[in-house]
Amino acid sequence: MKINKKLRSALITFAIVIIAFLLCEAGINKWFGDGFTLKFSEKGLLVPICAYIVLAVSLNLIVGISGELSLGHAGFMSIGAFSGVVVATWLERAVLTIDAAGKTVPFFSDTSILIISIIVAGVIAAAAGVVIGIPALRLRGDYLAIVLLAFGEIIRNVMNCVLVAVDGSRMQFALKINEGSAVAFGSGAQMVINGAQGTNNKVMSVAFNNERFIVGFALVLFTLFVVLNLINSRSGRAIMAIRDNRIAAESVGLNVMKYKMMAFVIGAALAGMAGCLYGLNMKTVTAVDFDYNMSIEILVIVVLGGIGSIRGSVIAAILLKVLPEKLRFLNDYRMLVYAVVLIVTMLATNSPILKNLWALLLRIKPVAAAAEKIAKLRDGVTGRFSRKTPKAEKAGETK
């Protein structure tokens, strides 16, 4: 059975993610002995990497597939992070059961709480995407980017004033208008969001948890499944047609607003889910963590991996989160080298000199033969380079 190009590309992307997950599990559980073991600092990066992969892929859906420049992705991420912490705390304190020893314990396990919180956070972020998308998506280009950037800053400043506490099965909300105002909750209330001080996550452990990493990996697979299926669907083709030529798409009857909203809301929902995973993996997250620098960082990952390339976003997210950790031996020069690597990489990938050099290398027979072998390996044993179709074989026999 011949596999078409799009399905083959999707399978390669899934294979890269699954192989990376298995290698991480091998390092965590010491499948190959002590010689292949992840360090404590490396384990701490695994869940944030999962969150950043989801963020990069979801932003690429908006920027690369839909063609809209978004600088407000951190806003949806913060909505997911704060709402996820609130939902997780409420589930831990309000939904209780009695164990065999007669003690009152939470009904849901930490993993179940994390999964439910991610789902709820995605729904809330999607609702926010609808609210902001209806007026904002009527704009284009730089105007849309500025509006979404302002949306992210509004969310950040609002969260600096929000106070949320959980008292049994009740949630209590308040706004702290100024520094001098005091808001009092009940004596049994647990503060969850304390304005500019951020969240107080007492549900999840700060230490690395393999089950949390598995949930993050499942979220990555879910994101890839949703985005790749959307891209290869009829709606995805309509979204890309609008991106390439809006006037031509409108002339054939495509509802431009509908398809732009579809991509935008799905991207916002996935960003909220990633934000929930990120927030529940930390002891404390503050609104400052989700400023415009976070949006720029996610956009850098998308651009570095290739705008419109889902697989490139996955690889770039992994590399850009691992690289700063590997450069820690440089101390004060770590981020300088990190910036230089980014600049050199971007110049190299867009350099006509390197492209011409690669074209010259392909003229050399050994290099061309090696490149052809790699292409055949990528396309499979029955790829289009090495196998004739039955009709072609029959035609050859006839001749």
SVG drawing of the C-alpha trace seen along z (x, -y; Angstrom):
<svg xmlns="http://www.w3.org/2000/svg" viewBox="-20 -52 52 60">
<polyline fill="none" stroke="black" stroke-width="0.4" points="0.0,0.0 1.4,-3.3 1.3,-6.0 0.6,-9.6 3.1,-12.4 1.0,-14.1 0.3,-11.0 3.9,-10.0 5.0,-13.4 2.5,-13.1 3.7,-9.6 7.3,-10.9 6.4,-13.7 4.6,-11.3 7.5,-8.9 10.0,-11.6 7.9,-12.5 7.4,-8.9 11.1,-8.0 12.0,-11.1 9.5,-10.1 10.9,-6.5 14.4,-7.8 13.3,-10.1 11.6,-7.2 14.7,-5.1 16.7,-7.8 14.2,-8.2 13.7,-4.5 17.3,-3.4 16.3,-0.9 19.9,-0.8 21.6,-1.0 23.3,-3.9 25.2,-4.9 22.1,-6.3 20.3,-8.4 18.7,-11.8 20.0,-14.3 17.7,-16.0 17.9,-19.3 17.2,-17.5 14.1,-15.8 12.8,-19.2 12.8,-20.3 10.6,-17.5 7.2,-18.8 8.0,-22.5 9.3,-21.1 5.9,-19.4 4.1,-22.6 6.3,-24.6 5.8,-22.1 2.0,-22.5 2.4,-26.3 4.6,-26.3 2.4,-24.0 -0.7,-25.9 0.8,-29.3 2.1,-27.8 -1.6,-27.0 -2.4,-30.7 0.7,-32.2 1.8,-29.6 -1.4,-27.9 -3.9,-30.7 -1.4,-33.5 -2.3,-35.8 0.4,-37.4 -0.4,-36.8 1.5,-38.3 -1.0,-37.4 -0.4,-33.7 1.0,-34.3 -2.4,-35.8 -4.2,-32.5 -1.4,-30.6 -1.9,-32.7 -5.7,-32.1 -5.0,-28.4 -2.4,-28.5 -4.5,-30.4 -7.8,-28.7 -6.1,-25.3 -4.6,-26.0 -8.0,-27.2 -9.8,-24.1 -7.2,-21.7 -7.4,-23.3 -11.2,-23.2 -11.2,-19.5 -8.7,-18.7 -10.7,-20.4 -14.3,-20.1 -14.6,-16.6 -13.8,-14.3 -14.3,-10.7 -13.6,-8.4 -10.9,-5.8 -10.6,-2.4 -9.1,-3.9 -12.0,-6.3 -10.1,-9.4 -11.4,-12.1 -9.3,-12.2 -9.6,-13.8 -11.8,-11.7 -9.5,-12.2 -5.8,-11.3 -3.3,-14.0 -3.1,-12.7 -6.9,-12.8 -7.0,-16.3 -4.3,-17.4 -6.3,-15.9 -9.6,-17.5 -7.9,-20.8 -6.3,-20.8 -9.6,-20.1 -11.4,-22.9 -8.5,-25.3 -8.7,-24.6 -12.5,-25.3 -12.0,-28.6 -9.2,-29.7 -11.3,-28.8 -14.1,-31.0 -11.6,-33.8 -10.5,-33.2 -14.0,-33.6 -14.5,-36.8 -11.3,-38.4 -11.4,-36.9 -14.8,-38.3 -13.6,-41.9 -9.8,-41.3 -9.9,-39.1 -11.6,-41.8 -8.1,-43.4 -5.1,-42.2 -1.3,-42.3 0.3,-44.7 -3.0,-46.0 -4.1,-42.5 -0.7,-41.8 -1.0,-45.1 -4.5,-44.3 -3.5,-40.8 -0.4,-42.1 -2.6,-44.6 -5.0,-41.7 -2.1,-39.8 -1.0,-42.9 -4.6,-43.5 -4.9,-39.9 -1.5,-40.2 -2.6,-43.4 -6.0,-42.1 -4.5,-38.9 -2.2,-41.2 -5.4,-42.4 -7.4,-39.2 -7.7,-37.3 -9.2,-33.8 -9.7,-31.6 -11.3,-28.1 -13.3,-27.5 -14.5,-23.9 -16.7,-23.6 -17.0,-27.4 -14.8,-29.7 -14.4,-33.3 -13.3,-36.0 -12.2,-39.6 -10.4,-42.4 -7.7,-44.3 -8.0,-47.8 -5.0,-49.4 -2.2,-48.4 -4.0,-49.8 -7.2,-47.9 -7.6,-44.7 -9.8,-41.8 -10.7,-39.2 -11.8,-35.7 -13.1,-33.1 -10.8,-31.6 -10.9,-28.2 -10.3,-29.5 -7.1,-28.6 -5.7,-31.4 -5.1,-30.2 -4.4,-33.4 -3.0,-36.3 -2.8,-39.1 0.8,-40.0 2.2,-37.3 0.8,-34.7 -0.6,-31.3 -0.2,-29.0 -0.1,-25.5 -0.4,-23.0 -2.1,-20.3 0.8,-19.1 4.3,-18.3 7.1,-20.5 9.5,-17.6 9.6,-15.8 6.7,-13.4 6.8,-10.8 3.0,-10.6 2.8,-14.3 5.4,-13.9 3.2,-11.1 0.2,-13.5 2.3,-16.1 3.4,-13.7 -0.3,-12.7 -1.2,-16.4 1.6,-16.7 0.1,-13.8 -3.4,-15.2 -2.2,-18.6 -0.4,-17.0 -3.5,-14.9 -5.8,-17.9 -3.6,-20.3 -2.4,-17.8 -5.9,-16.5 -7.2,-20.1 -4.5,-21.0 -5.2,-18.0 -9.0,-18.4 -11.3,-20.4 -11.4,-23.1 -7.6,-23.2 -7.4,-23.6 -9.9,-26.5 -7.9,-28.1 -4.7,-27.9 -6.6,-29.2 -7.7,-32.3 -4.1,-32.7 -2.8,-32.6 -5.4,-34.8 -8.2,-36.2 -10.0,-37.8 -10.0,-34.6 -11.3,-32.6 -14.1,-35.0 -15.0,-34.9 -15.6,-31.2 -17.9,-31.5 -15.6,-30.7 -16.7,-32.2 -13.4,-33.9 -14.4,-34.9 -15.6,-31.3 -12.3,-29.6 -10.1,-32.3 -12.0,-31.9 -11.7,-28.2 -7.9,-28.3 -7.7,-31.1 -10.0,-29.4 -8.3,-26.0 -4.9,-27.6 -6.2,-29.5 -7.6,-26.3 -4.4,-24.4 -2.4,-27.3 -4.7,-27.3 -4.1,-23.5 -0.3,-24.1 -0.6,-26.9 -2.4,-24.7 0.3,-22.0 3.0,-24.6 1.2,-26.2 0.5,-23.0 4.1,-21.9 5.4,-25.0 5.0,-25.9 4.2,-29.5 3.4,-31.3 2.8,-35.0 1.3,-37.3 4.8,-38.7 5.7,-35.2 3.3,-35.7 4.2,-39.1 4.9,-39.9 8.4,-38.4 6.7,-35.0 4.8,-35.6 7.9,-36.6 9.8,-33.5 7.1,-31.2 7.1,-33.1 10.9,-32.7 10.4,-28.9 7.8,-29.0 10.1,-31.1 13.2,-29.0 11.4,-25.8 9.8,-27.1 6.6,-29.0 4.0,-26.4 6.1,-23.5 4.6,-21.5 7.5,-19.1 9.9,-22.1 8.0,-23.6 8.4,-20.4 12.1,-20.1 12.8,-23.8 10.9,-23.8 13.0,-20.9 16.3,-22.5 15.6,-26.0 14.6,-24.7 17.5,-22.2 20.2,-24.6 20.2,-27.1 20.5,-24.3 23.5,-22.8 25.2,-26.2 25.1,-26.7 28.9,-26.0 29.4,-29.4 27.9,-31.2 27.3,-34.9 27.9,-34.3 25.2,-31.7 22.4,-33.8 24.9,-35.7 25.9,-32.5 22.3,-31.4 21.4,-34.6 24.4,-34.2 23.3,-30.6 19.8,-31.9 21.1,-34.6 23.6,-32.3 20.9,-29.6 18.4,-32.1 21.0,-33.6 22.2,-30.1 18.7,-28.8 18.0,-31.8 21.4,-32.3 21.5,-32.1 25.3,-31.3 24.6,-28.1 21.7,-27.2 24.1,-27.6 26.8,-25.6 24.3,-22.8 23.4,-22.9 27.0,-22.6 27.5,-19.7 24.6,-17.8 26.5,-17.9 29.2,-15.7 28.2,-12.1 28.9,-10.6 27.0,-13.4 24.1,-13.1 24.0,-9.4 23.9,-9.7 21.2,-12.3 19.2,-10.0 19.6,-7.1 18.4,-9.3 15.4,-10.4 14.6,-6.7 14.9,-5.8 12.6,-8.6 10.0,-7.6 10.2,-3.9 11.3,-0.9 8.3,-1.3 8.9,-5.0 8.4,-6.7 12.1,-6.9 12.7,-3.1 9.4,-1.4 7.3,-1.5 3.6,-1.3 1.9,1.9 0.6,0.0 4.1,-1.2 5.5,2.3 2.8,3.7 3.5,1.0 7.2,1.9 6.5,5.6 4.2,4.8 6.9,2.7"/>
</svg>
